[in-house]
Amino acid sequence: MILVTRLNGATFHLNALYIEKIESFPDTTITLTTGTKYVVLDSLDAVNERITRFYQSVQLLSNPHLRGEEDEE
């Protein structure tokens, strides 16, 4: 889960596994795989950083092949 902030200042947690895309129009818009969209105050870079940290915390990026490391033993 990542913490994001709505335009009205309220924060909420969003399951990063369901994020399909993130766009900046200039407000950051997060689209989920369900089609639900959230417009948030957080910058696109901040959201991407939180997603990466979340993936690392659940070891989704622990596979060396996913990281681009070919010769891990």
C-alpha positions in Angstrom: 0.0 0.0 0.0 1.2 3.5 -0.7 0.0 6.7 0.9 -1.4 9.4 -1.4 -3.1 12.8 -0.9 -6.4 13.8 -2.5 -6.8 17.3 -3.8 -8.8 18.3 -0.7 -5.8 17.3 1.5 -7.2 14.0 2.8 -4.7 11.1 2.7 -5.5 7.5 1.9 -3.7 4.2 1.2 -3.9 2.7 -2.3 -2.9 -0.8 -3.2 0.0 -0.3 -5.6 -0.5 -3.8 -7.2 -3.7 -2.5 -8.9 -2.1 0.6 -10.5 -2.2 0.4 -14.2 -0.9 3.9 -15.1 0.0 7.2 -13.7 -0.3 10.4 -15.7 0.3 14.1 -15.1 -2.2 16.5 -16.6 -0.7 18.6 -14.6 -2.4 17.0 -11.6 -1.3 13.4 -11.0 -3.9 11.0 -12.1 -3.7 7.3 -11.0 -5.7 4.8 -13.0 -6.3 1.3 -11.5 -6.8 -1.9 -13.3 -10.5 -1.7 -12.4 -10.8 1.6 -14.3 -11.1 3.7 -11.2 -9.2 7.0 -11.3 -7.8 9.1 -8.5 -6.5 12.6 -8.8 -3.8 13.3 -6.2 -1.6 16.2 -5.0 1.5 14.0 -5.0 3.9 14.4 -7.9 4.3 11.7 -10.4 7.9 11.1 -9.3 6.9 10.8 -5.6 4.2 8.3 -6.5 6.7 6.3 -8.6 9.2 6.3 -5.7 6.5 5.0 -3.3 5.5 2.3 -5.7 9.1 1.2 -6.1 9.6 1.1 -2.3 6.4 -0.9 -1.9 7.5 -3.4 -4.5 10.9 -3.8 -2.8 9.2 -4.2 0.6 7.1 -7.1 -0.6 10.1 -8.5 -2.5 8.4 -8.2 -5.8 11.7 -6.7 -7.2 13.9 -9.3 -5.5 14.1 -11.6 -8.5 17.5 -10.7 -10.2 15.9 -11.3 -13.7 13.3 -8.6 -13.0 16.1 -6.2 -11.9 17.9 -6.9 -15.2 20.7 -8.9 -13.6 21.4 -11.8 -15.9 24.2 -13.7 -14.2 23.0 -13.8 -10.5 23.7 -17.1 -8.7 
